[in-house]
């Protein structure tokens, strides 16, 4: 299973809450993004998303990982190995 942080560039203003916009490094000409974390497996060349969680800067990374792992376990998937991208590598 892999855990990944996904950033989608956003060029407008927030709709209702400033926390819905994730501020980060510039990507595609903006520092504003919609962010979410995914937990997925790749089986026979297909990516299967097992967990999905909206993320903002106030969310502790360890809680994001724990919530994703809970979603995967609730789906009945046994986790033997977890690979994470650089956004999560320092999580205990």
PDB file of N, CA, C and O in Angstrom:
ATOM      1  N   UNK A   1       0.839  -1.164   0.000  1.00  0.00           N
ATOM      2  CA  UNK A   1       0.000   0.000   0.000  1.00  0.00           C
ATOM      3  C   UNK A   1       0.889   1.234   0.000  1.00  0.00           C
ATOM      4  O   UNK A   1       1.958   1.234   0.610  1.00  0.00           O
ATOM      5  N   UNK A   2       0.457   2.267  -0.671  1.00  0.00           N
ATOM      6  CA  UNK A   2       1.204   3.527  -0.728  1.00  0.00           C
ATOM      7  C   UNK A   2       0.320   4.658  -0.220  1.00  0.00           C
ATOM      8  O   UNK A   2      -0.901   4.626  -0.372  1.00  0.00           O
ATOM      9  N   UNK A   3       0.954   5.653   0.382  1.00  0.00           N
ATOM     10  CA  UNK A   3       0.266   6.866   0.829  1.00  0.00           C
ATOM     11  C   UNK A   3       0.913   8.040   0.121  1.00  0.00           C
ATOM     12  O   UNK A   3       2.137   8.154   0.065  1.00  0.00           O
ATOM     13  N   UNK A   4       0.074   8.906  -0.416  1.00  0.00           N
ATOM     14  CA  UNK A   4       0.558   9.975  -1.279  1.00  0.00           C
ATOM     15  C   UNK A   4      -0.189  11.269  -0.960  1.00  0.00           C
ATOM     16  O   UNK A   4      -1.377  11.241  -0.638  1.00  0.00           O
ATOM     17  N   UNK A   5       0.501  12.390  -1.047  1.00  0.00           N
ATOM     18  CA  UNK A   5      -0.127  13.703  -0.927  1.00  0.00           C
ATOM     19  C   UNK A   5      -0.314  14.256  -2.341  1.00  0.00           C
ATOM     20  O   UNK A   5       0.640  14.344  -3.114  1.00  0.00           O
ATOM     21  N   UNK A   6      -1.542  14.622  -2.664  1.00  0.00           N
ATOM     22  CA  UNK A   6      -1.872  15.113  -4.003  1.00  0.00           C
ATOM     23  C   UNK A   6      -2.251  16.587  -3.903  1.00  0.00           C
ATOM     24  O   UNK A   6      -3.104  16.960  -3.098  1.00  0.00           O
ATOM     25  N   UNK A   7      -1.616  17.422  -4.721  1.00  0.00           N
ATOM     26  CA  UNK A   7      -1.901  18.857  -4.739  1.00  0.00           C
ATOM     27  C   UNK A   7      -2.435  19.239  -6.111  1.00  0.00           C
ATOM     28  O   UNK A   7      -1.781  19.005  -7.128  1.00  0.00           O
ATOM     29  N   UNK A   8      -3.625  19.826  -6.135  1.00  0.00           N
ATOM     30  CA  UNK A   8      -4.206  20.336  -7.377  1.00  0.00           C
ATOM     31  C   UNK A   8      -4.133  21.854  -7.344  1.00  0.00           C
ATOM     32  O   UNK A   8      -4.711  22.476  -6.452  1.00  0.00           O
ATOM     33  N   UNK A   9      -3.426  22.469  -8.307  1.00  0.00           N
ATOM     34  CA  UNK A   9      -3.311  23.931  -8.324  1.00  0.00           C
ATOM     35  C   UNK A   9      -4.674  24.605  -8.324  1.00  0.00           C
ATOM     36  O   UNK A   9      -5.624  24.141  -8.955  1.00  0.00           O
ATOM     37  N   UNK A  10      -4.738  25.720  -7.592  1.00  0.00           N
ATOM     38  CA  UNK A  10      -5.988  26.477  -7.497  1.00  0.00           C
ATOM     39  C   UNK A  10      -5.651  27.948  -7.667  1.00  0.00           C
ATOM     40  O   UNK A  10      -4.740  28.450  -7.008  1.00  0.00           O
ATOM     41  N   UNK A  11      -6.363  28.645  -8.533  1.00  0.00           N
ATOM     42  CA  UNK A  11      -6.039  30.022  -8.882  1.00  0.00           C
ATOM     43  C   UNK A  11      -7.036  31.034  -8.355  1.00  0.00           C
ATOM     44  O   UNK A  11      -6.842  32.236  -8.540  1.00  0.00           O
ATOM     45  N   UNK A  12      -8.086  30.588  -7.710  1.00  0.00           N
ATOM     46  CA  UNK A  12      -9.106  31.506  -7.208  1.00  0.00           C
ATOM     47  C   UNK A  12      -8.953  31.786  -5.731  1.00  0.00           C
ATOM     48  O   UNK A  12      -7.904  31.549  -5.133  1.00  0.00           O
ATOM     49  N   UNK A  13     -10.030  32.297  -5.161  1.00  0.00           N
ATOM     50  CA  UNK A  13     -10.094  32.534  -3.721  1.00  0.00           C
ATOM     51  C   UNK A  13     -10.883  31.397  -3.089  1.00  0.00           C
ATOM     52  O   UNK A  13     -11.641  30.702  -3.766  1.00  0.00           O
ATOM     53  N   UNK A  14     -10.699  31.215  -1.790  1.00  0.00           N
ATOM     54  CA  UNK A  14     -11.448  30.163  -1.109  1.00  0.00           C
ATOM     55  C   UNK A  14     -12.940  30.460  -1.152  1.00  0.00           C
ATOM     56  O   UNK A  14     -13.353  31.618  -1.224  1.00  0.00           O
ATOM     57  N   UNK A  15     -13.739  29.406  -1.107  1.00  0.00           N
ATOM     58  CA  UNK A  15     -15.188  29.533  -1.207  1.00  0.00           C
ATOM     59  C   UNK A  15     -15.810  29.998   0.111  1.00  0.00           C
ATOM     60  O   UNK A  15     -16.516  31.006   0.143  1.00  0.00           O
ATOM     61  N   UNK A  16     -15.551  29.268   1.196  1.00  0.00           N
ATOM     62  CA  UNK A  16     -16.169  29.601   2.484  1.00  0.00           C
ATOM     63  C   UNK A  16     -15.181  29.640   3.636  1.00  0.00           C
ATOM     64  O   UNK A  16     -15.413  30.338   4.623  1.00  0.00           O
ATOM     65  N   UNK A  17     -14.089  28.907   3.529  1.00  0.00           N
ATOM     66  CA  UNK A  17     -13.155  28.759   4.640  1.00  0.00           C
ATOM     67  C   UNK A  17     -11.720  28.843   4.101  1.00  0.00           C
ATOM     68  O   UNK A  17     -11.365  28.100   3.186  1.00  0.00           O
ATOM     69  N   UNK A  18     -10.897  29.731   4.652  1.00  0.00           N
ATOM     70  CA  UNK A  18      -9.510  29.841   4.166  1.00  0.00           C
ATOM     71  C   UNK A  18      -8.726  28.535   4.279  1.00  0.00           C
ATOM     72  O   UNK A  18      -7.778  28.322   3.525  1.00  0.00           O
ATOM     73  N   UNK A  19      -9.112  27.647   5.223  1.00  0.00           N
ATOM     74  CA  UNK A  19      -8.394  26.383   5.395  1.00  0.00           C
ATOM     75  C   UNK A  19      -8.632  25.391   4.258  1.00  0.00           C
ATOM     76  O   UNK A  19      -7.933  24.381   4.175  1.00  0.00           O
ATOM     77  N   UNK A  20      -9.595  25.654   3.387  1.00  0.00           N
ATOM     78  CA  UNK A  20      -9.820  24.732   2.277  1.00  0.00           C
ATOM     79  C   UNK A  20      -8.717  24.850   1.226  1.00  0.00           C
ATOM     80  O   UNK A  20      -8.598  23.992   0.351  1.00  0.00           O
ATOM     81  N   UNK A  21      -7.911  25.910   1.310  1.00  0.00           N
ATOM     82  CA  UNK A  21      -6.791  26.098   0.383  1.00  0.00           C
ATOM     83  C   UNK A  21      -5.494  25.759   1.104  1.00  0.00           C
ATOM     84  O   UNK A  21      -5.217  26.290   2.180  1.00  0.00           O
ATOM     85  N   UNK A  22      -4.706  24.879   0.514  1.00  0.00           N
ATOM     86  CA  UNK A  22      -3.429  24.439   1.049  1.00  0.00           C
ATOM     87  C   UNK A  22      -2.344  25.308   0.422  1.00  0.00           C
ATOM     88  O   UNK A  22      -2.185  25.321  -0.799  1.00  0.00           O
ATOM     89  N   UNK A  23      -1.606  26.025   1.245  1.00  0.00           N
ATOM     90  CA  UNK A  23      -0.507  26.864   0.745  1.00  0.00           C
ATOM     91  C   UNK A  23       0.777  26.059   0.791  1.00  0.00           C
ATOM     92  O   UNK A  23       1.106  25.454   1.811  1.00  0.00           O
ATOM     93  N   UNK A  24       1.502  26.054  -0.322  1.00  0.00           N
ATOM     94  CA  UNK A  24       2.733  25.280  -0.390  1.00  0.00           C
ATOM     95  C   UNK A  24       3.681  25.837  -1.420  1.00  0.00           C
ATOM     96  O   UNK A  24       3.548  26.977  -1.866  1.00  0.00           O
ATOM     97  N   UNK A  25       4.646  25.011  -1.793  1.00  0.00           N
ATOM     98  CA  UNK A  25       5.602  25.410  -2.813  1.00  0.00           C
ATOM     99  C   UNK A  25       4.869  25.669  -4.116  1.00  0.00           C
ATOM    100  O   UNK A  25       3.817  25.091  -4.390  1.00  0.00           O
ATOM    101  N   UNK A  26       5.454  26.556  -4.913  1.00  0.00           N
ATOM    102  CA  UNK A  26       4.819  26.882  -6.188  1.00  0.00           C
ATOM    103  C   UNK A  26       4.776  25.666  -7.101  1.00  0.00           C
ATOM    104  O   UNK A  26       5.765  24.954  -7.277  1.00  0.00           O
ATOM    105  N   UNK A  27       3.613  25.457  -7.668  1.00  0.00           N
ATOM    106  CA  UNK A  27       3.395  24.373  -8.624  1.00  0.00           C
ATOM    107  C   UNK A  27       2.395  24.902  -9.638  1.00  0.00           C
ATOM    108  O   UNK A  27       1.325  25.381  -9.262  1.00  0.00           O
ATOM    109  N   UNK A  28       2.725  24.821 -10.899  1.00  0.00           N
ATOM    110  CA  UNK A  28       1.850  25.288 -11.983  1.00  0.00           C
ATOM    111  C   UNK A  28       1.484  26.760 -11.818  1.00  0.00           C
ATOM    112  O   UNK A  28       0.357  27.161 -12.108  1.00  0.00           O
ATOM    113  N   UNK A  29       2.439  27.560 -11.352  1.00  0.00           N
ATOM    114  CA  UNK A  29       2.255  29.009 -11.270  1.00  0.00           C
ATOM    115  C   UNK A  29       1.469  29.517 -10.080  1.00  0.00           C
ATOM    116  O   UNK A  29       1.067  30.681 -10.073  1.00  0.00           O
ATOM    117  N   UNK A  30       1.233  28.684  -9.066  1.00  0.00           N
ATOM    118  CA  UNK A  30       0.508  29.149  -7.882  1.00  0.00           C
ATOM    119  C   UNK A  30       1.023  28.459  -6.619  1.00  0.00           C
ATOM    120  O   UNK A  30       1.570  27.358  -6.672  1.00  0.00           O
ATOM    121  N   UNK A  31       0.836  29.128  -5.497  1.00  0.00           N
ATOM    122  CA  UNK A  31       1.169  28.555  -4.191  1.00  0.00           C
ATOM    123  C   UNK A  31      -0.081  27.983  -3.519  1.00  0.00           C
ATOM    124  O   UNK A  31       0.016  27.386  -2.447  1.00  0.00           O
ATOM    125  N   UNK A  32      -1.238  28.155  -4.130  1.00  0.00           N
ATOM    126  CA  UNK A  32      -2.510  27.700  -3.568  1.00  0.00           C
ATOM    127  C   UNK A  32      -2.942  26.391  -4.226  1.00  0.00           C
ATOM    128  O   UNK A  32      -2.867  26.243  -5.446  1.00  0.00           O
ATOM    129  N   UNK A  33      -3.390  25.460  -3.414  1.00  0.00           N
ATOM    130  CA  UNK A  33      -3.784  24.147  -3.929  1.00  0.00           C
ATOM    131  C   UNK A  33      -4.957  23.591  -3.125  1.00  0.00           C
ATOM    132  O   UNK A  33      -5.183  23.966  -1.974  1.00  0.00           O
ATOM    133  N   UNK A  34      -5.680  22.703  -3.753  1.00  0.00           N
ATOM    134  CA  UNK A  34      -6.573  21.815  -3.023  1.00  0.00           C
ATOM    135  C   UNK A  34      -5.723  20.578  -2.760  1.00  0.00           C
ATOM    136  O   UNK A  34      -5.086  20.054  -3.674  1.00  0.00           O
ATOM    137  N   UNK A  35      -5.711  20.107  -1.502  1.00  0.00           N
ATOM    138  CA  UNK A  35      -4.834  18.997  -1.135  1.00  0.00           C
ATOM    139  C   UNK A  35      -5.629  17.847  -0.545  1.00  0.00           C
ATOM    140  O   UNK A  35      -6.591  18.047   0.196  1.00  0.00           O
ATOM    141  N   UNK A  36      -5.208  16.641  -0.890  1.00  0.00           N
ATOM    142  CA  UNK A  36      -5.775  15.459  -0.269  1.00  0.00           C
ATOM    143  C   UNK A  36      -4.725  14.361  -0.222  1.00  0.00           C
ATOM    144  O   UNK A  36      -3.795  14.327  -1.028  1.00  0.00           O
ATOM    145  N   UNK A  37      -4.896  13.474   0.730  1.00  0.00           N
ATOM    146  CA  UNK A  37      -4.003  12.333   0.883  1.00  0.00           C
ATOM    147  C   UNK A  37      -4.764  11.090   0.440  1.00  0.00           C
ATOM    148  O   UNK A  37      -5.961  10.959   0.698  1.00  0.00           O
ATOM    149  N   UNK A  38      -4.065  10.187  -0.224  1.00  0.00           N
ATOM    150  CA  UNK A  38      -4.671   8.941  -0.668  1.00  0.00           C
ATOM    151  C   UNK A  38      -3.874   7.751  -0.159  1.00  0.00           C
ATOM    152  O   UNK A  38      -2.659   7.828   0.025  1.00  0.00           O
ATOM    153  N   UNK A  39      -4.572   6.661   0.062  1.00  0.00           N
ATOM    154  CA  UNK A  39      -3.956   5.370   0.333  1.00  0.00           C
ATOM    155  C   UNK A  39      -4.400   4.464  -0.799  1.00  0.00           C
ATOM    156  O   UNK A  39      -5.594   4.362  -1.080  1.00  0.00           O
ATOM    157  N   UNK A  40      -3.456   3.808  -1.448  1.00  0.00           N
ATOM    158  CA  UNK A  40      -3.816   3.005  -2.614  1.00  0.00           C
ATOM    159  C   UNK A  40      -2.879   1.815  -2.783  1.00  0.00           C
ATOM    160  O   UNK A  40      -1.793   1.760  -2.205  1.00  0.00           O
ATOM    161  N   UNK A  41      -3.328   0.884  -3.580  1.00  0.00           N
ATOM    162  CA  UNK A  41      -2.501  -0.243  -3.999  1.00  0.00           C
ATOM    163  C   UNK A  41      -2.465  -0.245  -5.520  1.00  0.00           C
ATOM    164  O   UNK A  41      -3.357   0.284  -6.182  1.00  0.00           O
ATOM    165  N   UNK A  42      -1.425  -0.845  -6.050  1.00  0.00           N
ATOM    166  CA  UNK A  42      -1.358  -1.051  -7.496  1.00  0.00           C
ATOM    167  C   UNK A  42      -1.403  -2.551  -7.716  1.00  0.00           C
ATOM    168  O   UNK A  42      -0.542  -3.295  -7.246  1.00  0.00           O
ATOM    169  N   UNK A  43      -2.429  -2.977  -8.442  1.00  0.00           N
ATOM    170  CA  UNK A  43      -2.640  -4.401  -8.701  1.00  0.00           C
ATOM    171  C   UNK A  43      -2.782  -4.601 -10.202  1.00  0.00           C
ATOM    172  O   UNK A  43      -3.684  -4.054 -10.837  1.00  0.00           O
ATOM    173  N   UNK A  44      -1.879  -5.390 -10.750  1.00  0.00           N
ATOM    174  CA  UNK A  44      -1.880  -5.686 -12.189  1.00  0.00           C
ATOM    175  C   UNK A  44      -1.914  -4.401 -13.020  1.00  0.00           C
ATOM    176  O   UNK A  44      -2.630  -4.310 -14.017  1.00  0.00           O
ATOM    177  N   UNK A  45      -1.131  -3.417 -12.591  1.00  0.00           N
ATOM    178  CA  UNK A  45      -1.014  -2.168 -13.335  1.00  0.00           C
ATOM    179  C   UNK A  45      -2.121  -1.156 -13.104  1.00  0.00           C
ATOM    180  O   UNK A  45      -2.103  -0.078 -13.698  1.00  0.00           O
ATOM    181  N   UNK A  46      -3.089  -1.483 -12.248  1.00  0.00           N
ATOM    182  CA  UNK A  46      -4.201  -0.560 -11.964  1.00  0.00           C
ATOM    183  C   UNK A  46      -4.071   0.013 -10.556  1.00  0.00           C
ATOM    184  O   UNK A  46      -3.825  -0.722  -9.600  1.00  0.00           O
ATOM    185  N   UNK A  47      -4.236   1.311 -10.439  1.00  0.00           N
ATOM    186  CA  UNK A  47      -4.215   1.969  -9.132  1.00  0.00           C
ATOM    187  C   UNK A  47      -5.616   1.892  -8.526  1.00  0.00           C
ATOM    188  O   UNK A  47      -6.589   2.338  -9.134  1.00  0.00           O
ATOM    189  N   UNK A  48      -5.707   1.326  -7.329  1.00  0.00           N
ATOM    190  CA  UNK A  48      -6.973   1.190  -6.621  1.00  0.00           C
ATOM    191  C   UNK A  48      -6.904   2.025  -5.346  1.00  0.00           C
ATOM    192  O   UNK A  48      -6.158   1.688  -4.427  1.00  0.00           O
ATOM    193  N   UNK A  49      -7.667   3.098  -5.282  1.00  0.00           N
ATOM    194  CA  UNK A  49      -7.663   3.979  -4.113  1.00  0.00           C
ATOM    195  C   UNK A  49      -8.529   3.366  -3.030  1.00  0.00           C
ATOM    196  O   UNK A  49      -9.700   3.062  -3.257  1.00  0.00           O
ATOM    197  N   UNK A  50      -7.948   3.185  -1.843  1.00  0.00           N
ATOM    198  CA  UNK A  50      -8.635   2.565  -0.716  1.00  0.00           C
ATOM    199  C   UNK A  50      -8.977   3.572   0.376  1.00  0.00           C
ATOM    200  O   UNK A  50      -9.840   3.311   1.215  1.00  0.00           O
ATOM    201  N   UNK A  51      -8.305   4.718   0.367  1.00  0.00           N
ATOM    202  CA  UNK A  51      -8.560   5.753   1.364  1.00  0.00           C
ATOM    203  C   UNK A  51      -8.339   7.123   0.760  1.00  0.00           C
ATOM    204  O   UNK A  51      -7.463   7.310  -0.084  1.00  0.00           O
ATOM    205  N   UNK A  52      -9.143   8.084   1.201  1.00  0.00           N
ATOM    206  CA  UNK A  52      -9.063   9.445   0.675  1.00  0.00           C
ATOM    207  C   UNK A  52      -9.405  10.411   1.798  1.00  0.00           C
ATOM    208  O   UNK A  52     -10.380  10.207   2.521  1.00  0.00           O
ATOM    209  N   UNK A  53      -8.598  11.473   1.949  1.00  0.00           N
ATOM    210  CA  UNK A  53      -8.792  12.406   3.044  1.00  0.00           C
ATOM    211  C   UNK A  53      -8.357  13.807   2.613  1.00  0.00           C
ATOM    212  O   UNK A  53      -7.237  13.990   2.136  1.00  0.00           O
ATOM    213  N   UNK A  54      -9.240  14.792   2.779  1.00  0.00           N
ATOM    214  CA  UNK A  54      -8.859  16.186   2.523  1.00  0.00           C
ATOM    215  C   UNK A  54      -7.828  16.604   3.574  1.00  0.00           C
ATOM    216  O   UNK A  54      -7.905  16.189   4.731  1.00  0.00           O
ATOM    217  N   UNK A  55      -6.864  17.430   3.159  1.00  0.00           N
ATOM    218  CA  UNK A  55      -5.760  17.811   4.042  1.00  0.00           C
ATOM    219  C   UNK A  55      -5.604  19.322   4.034  1.00  0.00           C
ATOM    220  O   UNK A  55      -5.736  19.966   2.993  1.00  0.00           O
ATOM    221  N   UNK A  56      -5.318  19.887   5.216  1.00  0.00           N
ATOM    222  CA  UNK A  56      -4.884  21.281   5.285  1.00  0.00           C
ATOM    223  C   UNK A  56      -3.679  21.365   6.206  1.00  0.00           C
ATOM    224  O   UNK A  56      -3.322  20.372   6.840  1.00  0.00           O
ATOM    225  N   UNK A  57      -3.044  22.529   6.294  1.00  0.00           N
ATOM    226  CA  UNK A  57      -1.803  22.653   7.058  1.00  0.00           C
ATOM    227  C   UNK A  57      -1.970  22.409   8.550  1.00  0.00           C
ATOM    228  O   UNK A  57      -0.996  22.075   9.225  1.00  0.00           O
ATOM    229  N   UNK A  58      -3.165  22.563   9.077  1.00  0.00           N
ATOM    230  CA  UNK A  58      -3.384  22.357  10.510  1.00  0.00           C
ATOM    231  C   UNK A  58      -3.442  20.878  10.881  1.00  0.00           C
ATOM    232  O   UNK A  58      -3.361  20.538  12.062  1.00  0.00           O
ATOM    233  N   UNK A  59      -3.580  19.998   9.899  1.00  0.00           N
ATOM    234  CA  UNK A  59      -3.686  18.562  10.172  1.00  0.00           C
ATOM    235  C   UNK A  59      -2.305  17.967  10.452  1.00  0.00           C
ATOM    236  O   UNK A  59      -1.418  18.043   9.603  1.00  0.00           O
ATOM    237  N   UNK A  60      -2.114  17.372  11.643  1.00  0.00           N
ATOM    238  CA  UNK A  60      -0.830  16.695  11.915  1.00  0.00           C
ATOM    239  C   UNK A  60      -0.677  15.487  10.983  1.00  0.00           C
ATOM    240  O   UNK A  60      -1.621  14.719  10.800  1.00  0.00           O
ATOM    241  N   UNK A  61       0.510  15.323  10.399  1.00  0.00           N
ATOM    242  CA  UNK A  61       0.746  14.255   9.426  1.00  0.00           C
ATOM    243  C   UNK A  61       0.501  12.879  10.024  1.00  0.00           C
ATOM    244  O   UNK A  61      -0.009  11.993   9.338  1.00  0.00           O
ATOM    245  N   UNK A  62       0.856  12.682  11.299  1.00  0.00           N
ATOM    246  CA  UNK A  62       0.639  11.356  11.887  1.00  0.00           C
ATOM    247  C   UNK A  62      -0.854  11.033  11.959  1.00  0.00           C
ATOM    248  O   UNK A  62      -1.235   9.876  11.784  1.00  0.00           O
ATOM    249  N   UNK A  63      -1.706  12.029  12.213  1.00  0.00           N
ATOM    250  CA  UNK A  63      -3.151  11.791  12.239  1.00  0.00           C
ATOM    251  C   UNK A  63      -3.698  11.499  10.839  1.00  0.00           C
ATOM    252  O   UNK A  63      -4.600  10.677  10.679  1.00  0.00           O
ATOM    253  N   UNK A  64      -3.153  12.168   9.840  1.00  0.00           N
ATOM    254  CA  UNK A  64      -3.575  11.903   8.463  1.00  0.00           C
ATOM    255  C   UNK A  64      -3.266  10.449   8.103  1.00  0.00           C
ATOM    256  O   UNK A  64      -4.113   9.752   7.546  1.00  0.00           O
ATOM    257  N   UNK A  65      -2.063   9.998   8.420  1.00  0.00           N
ATOM    258  CA  UNK A  65      -1.674   8.618   8.121  1.00  0.00           C
ATOM    259  C   UNK A  65      -2.551   7.637   8.895  1.00  0.00           C
ATOM    260  O   UNK A  65      -3.020   6.650   8.328  1.00  0.00           O
ATOM    261  N   UNK A  66      -2.778   7.898  10.183  1.00  0.00           N
ATOM    262  CA  UNK A  66      -3.613   7.004  10.988  1.00  0.00           C
ATOM    263  C   UNK A  66      -5.023   6.901  10.428  1.00  0.00           C
ATOM    264  O   UNK A  66      -5.574   5.802  10.355  1.00  0.00           O
ATOM    265  N   UNK A  67      -5.619   8.020  10.033  1.00  0.00           N
ATOM    266  CA  UNK A  67      -6.976   8.010   9.478  1.00  0.00           C
ATOM    267  C   UNK A  67      -7.033   7.232   8.167  1.00  0.00           C
ATOM    268  O   UNK A  67      -7.985   6.490   7.924  1.00  0.00           O
ATOM    269  N   UNK A  68      -6.021   7.400   7.324  1.00  0.00           N
ATOM    270  CA  UNK A  68      -5.988   6.642   6.071  1.00  0.00           C
ATOM    271  C   UNK A  68      -5.867   5.144   6.333  1.00  0.00           C
ATOM    272  O   UNK A  68      -6.548   4.341   5.696  1.00  0.00           O
ATOM    273  N   UNK A  69      -5.001   4.772   7.267  1.00  0.00           N
ATOM    274  CA  UNK A  69      -4.831   3.355   7.596  1.00  0.00           C
ATOM    275  C   UNK A  69      -6.125   2.771   8.169  1.00  0.00           C
ATOM    276  O   UNK A  69      -6.457   1.619   7.891  1.00  0.00           O
ATOM    277  N   UNK A  70      -6.854   3.552   8.962  1.00  0.00           N
ATOM    278  CA  UNK A  70      -8.142   3.101   9.497  1.00  0.00           C
ATOM    279  C   UNK A  70      -9.138   2.858   8.360  1.00  0.00           C
ATOM    280  O   UNK A  70      -9.862   1.862   8.370  1.00  0.00           O
ATOM    281  N   UNK A  71      -9.174   3.762   7.386  1.00  0.00           N
ATOM    282  CA  UNK A  71     -10.078   3.586   6.248  1.00  0.00           C
ATOM    283  C   UNK A  71      -9.764   2.289   5.499  1.00  0.00           C
ATOM    284  O   UNK A  71     -10.667   1.545   5.117  1.00  0.00           O
ATOM    285  N   UNK A  72      -8.482   2.035   5.299  1.00  0.00           N
ATOM    286  CA  UNK A  72      -8.069   0.837   4.568  1.00  0.00           C
ATOM    287  C   UNK A  72      -8.438  -0.423   5.348  1.00  0.00           C
ATOM    288  O   UNK A  72      -8.949  -1.387   4.778  1.00  0.00           O
ATOM    289  N   UNK A  73      -8.178  -0.408   6.648  1.00  0.00           N
ATOM    290  CA  UNK A  73      -8.508  -1.582   7.472  1.00  0.00           C
ATOM    291  C   UNK A  73     -10.011  -1.829   7.509  1.00  0.00           C
ATOM    292  O   UNK A  73     -10.455  -2.977   7.480  1.00  0.00           O
ATOM    293  N   UNK A  74     -10.804  -0.745   7.574  1.00  0.00           N
ATOM    294  CA  UNK A  74     -12.267  -0.901   7.566  1.00  0.00           C
ATOM    295  C   UNK A  74     -12.751  -1.519   6.254  1.00  0.00           C
ATOM    296  O   UNK A  74     -13.804  -2.156   6.218  1.00  0.00           O
ATOM    297  N   UNK A  75     -11.997  -1.333   5.197  1.00  0.00           N
ATOM    298  CA  UNK A  75     -12.346  -1.935   3.905  1.00  0.00           C
ATOM    299  C   UNK A  75     -11.976  -3.420   3.860  1.00  0.00           C
ATOM    300  O   UNK A  75     -12.253  -4.108   2.878  1.00  0.00           O
ATOM    301  N   UNK A  76     -11.342  -3.907   4.945  1.00  0.00           N
ATOM    302  CA  UNK A  76     -10.998  -5.319   5.023  1.00  0.00           C
ATOM    303  C   UNK A  76      -9.670  -5.688   4.409  1.00  0.00           C
ATOM    304  O   UNK A  76      -9.407  -6.865   4.160  1.00  0.00           O
ATOM    305  N   UNK A  77      -8.828  -4.702   4.158  1.00  0.00           N
ATOM    306  CA  UNK A  77      -7.524  -4.952   3.538  1.00  0.00           C
ATOM    307  C   UNK A  77      -6.465  -5.105   4.617  1.00  0.00           C
ATOM    308  O   UNK A  77      -6.340  -4.257   5.500  1.00  0.00           O
ATOM    309  N   UNK A  78      -5.696  -6.199   4.542  1.00  0.00           N
ATOM    310  CA  UNK A  78      -4.585  -6.411   5.462  1.00  0.00           C
ATOM    311  C   UNK A  78      -3.371  -5.655   4.941  1.00  0.00           C
ATOM    312  O   UNK A  78      -3.021  -5.764   3.766  1.00  0.00           O
ATOM    313  N   UNK A  79      -2.740  -4.898   5.806  1.00  0.00           N
ATOM    314  CA  UNK A  79      -1.595  -4.073   5.406  1.00  0.00           C
ATOM    315  C   UNK A  79      -0.310  -4.763   5.848  1.00  0.00           C
ATOM    316  O   UNK A  79      -0.101  -4.996   7.039  1.00  0.00           O
ATOM    317  N   UNK A  80       0.551  -5.089   4.882  1.00  0.00           N
ATOM    318  CA  UNK A  80       1.837  -5.712   5.184  1.00  0.00           C
ATOM    319  C   UNK A  80       2.991  -4.717   5.071  1.00  0.00           C
ATOM    320  O   UNK A  80       3.980  -4.823   5.796  1.00  0.00           O
ATOM    321  N   UNK A  81       2.861  -3.755   4.162  1.00  0.00           N
ATOM    322  CA  UNK A  81       3.924  -2.802   3.904  1.00  0.00           C
ATOM    323  C   UNK A  81       3.295  -1.486   3.471  1.00  0.00           C
ATOM    324  O   UNK A  81       2.346  -1.471   2.688  1.00  0.00           O
ATOM    325  N   UNK A  82       3.828  -0.383   3.984  1.00  0.00           N
ATOM    326  CA  UNK A  82       3.341   0.945   3.605  1.00  0.00           C
ATOM    327  C   UNK A  82       4.502   1.739   3.029  1.00  0.00           C
ATOM    328  O   UNK A  82       5.556   1.851   3.655  1.00  0.00           O
ATOM    329  N   UNK A  83       4.309   2.288   1.838  1.00  0.00           N
ATOM    330  CA  UNK A  83       5.276   3.174   1.204  1.00  0.00           C
ATOM    331  C   UNK A  83       4.690   4.578   1.233  1.00  0.00           C
ATOM    332  O   UNK A  83       3.502   4.759   0.966  1.00  0.00           O
ATOM    333  N   UNK A  84       5.510   5.572   1.553  1.00  0.00           N
ATOM    334  CA  UNK A  84       5.014   6.940   1.649  1.00  0.00           C
ATOM    335  C   UNK A  84       5.854   7.861   0.783  1.00  0.00           C
ATOM    336  O   UNK A  84       7.027   7.588   0.529  1.00  0.00           O
ATOM    337  N   UNK A  85       5.243   8.967   0.325  1.00  0.00           N
ATOM    338  CA  UNK A  85       6.017   9.941  -0.435  1.00  0.00           C
ATOM    339  C   UNK A  85       6.743  10.867   0.543  1.00  0.00           C
ATOM    340  O   UNK A  85       6.581  10.737   1.757  1.00  0.00           O
ATOM    341  N   UNK A  86       7.528  11.782   0.032  1.00  0.00           N
ATOM    342  CA  UNK A  86       8.372  12.620   0.887  1.00  0.00           C
ATOM    343  C   UNK A  86       7.581  13.501   1.855  1.00  0.00           C
ATOM    344  O   UNK A  86       8.132  13.945   2.862  1.00  0.00           O
ATOM    345  N   UNK A  87       6.318  13.759   1.577  1.00  0.00           N
ATOM    346  CA  UNK A  87       5.510  14.536   2.483  1.00  0.00           C
ATOM    347  C   UNK A  87       5.205  13.813   3.787  1.00  0.00           C
ATOM    348  O   UNK A  87       4.844  14.453   4.776  1.00  0.00           O
ATOM    349  N   UNK A  88       5.342  12.498   3.806  1.00  0.00           N
ATOM    350  CA  UNK A  88       5.010  11.694   4.983  1.00  0.00           C
ATOM    351  C   UNK A  88       6.192  10.951   5.575  1.00  0.00           C
ATOM    352  O   UNK A  88       6.021  10.273   6.589  1.00  0.00           O
ATOM    353  N   UNK A  89       7.372  11.040   5.003  1.00  0.00           N
ATOM    354  CA  UNK A  89       8.488  10.183   5.433  1.00  0.00           C
ATOM    355  C   UNK A  89       8.917  10.412   6.859  1.00  0.00           C
ATOM    356  O   UNK A  89       9.541   9.529   7.447  1.00  0.00           O
ATOM    357  N   UNK A  90       8.613  11.564   7.453  1.00  0.00           N
ATOM    358  CA  UNK A  90       9.049  11.838   8.829  1.00  0.00           C
ATOM    359  C   UNK A  90       7.997  11.474   9.867  1.00  0.00           C
ATOM    360  O   UNK A  90       8.199  11.727  11.055  1.00  0.00           O
ATOM    361  N   UNK A  91       6.884  10.886   9.450  1.00  0.00           N
ATOM    362  CA  UNK A  91       5.807  10.518  10.377  1.00  0.00           C
ATOM    363  C   UNK A  91       6.224   9.274  11.145  1.00  0.00           C
ATOM    364  O   UNK A  91       6.728   8.312  10.567  1.00  0.00           O
ATOM    365  N   UNK A  92       6.008   9.306  12.445  1.00  0.00           N
ATOM    366  CA  UNK A  92       6.394   8.159  13.288  1.00  0.00           C
ATOM    367  C   UNK A  92       5.620   6.908  12.916  1.00  0.00           C
ATOM    368  O   UNK A  92       5.820   5.856  13.522  1.00  0.00           O
TER     369      UNK A  92
END
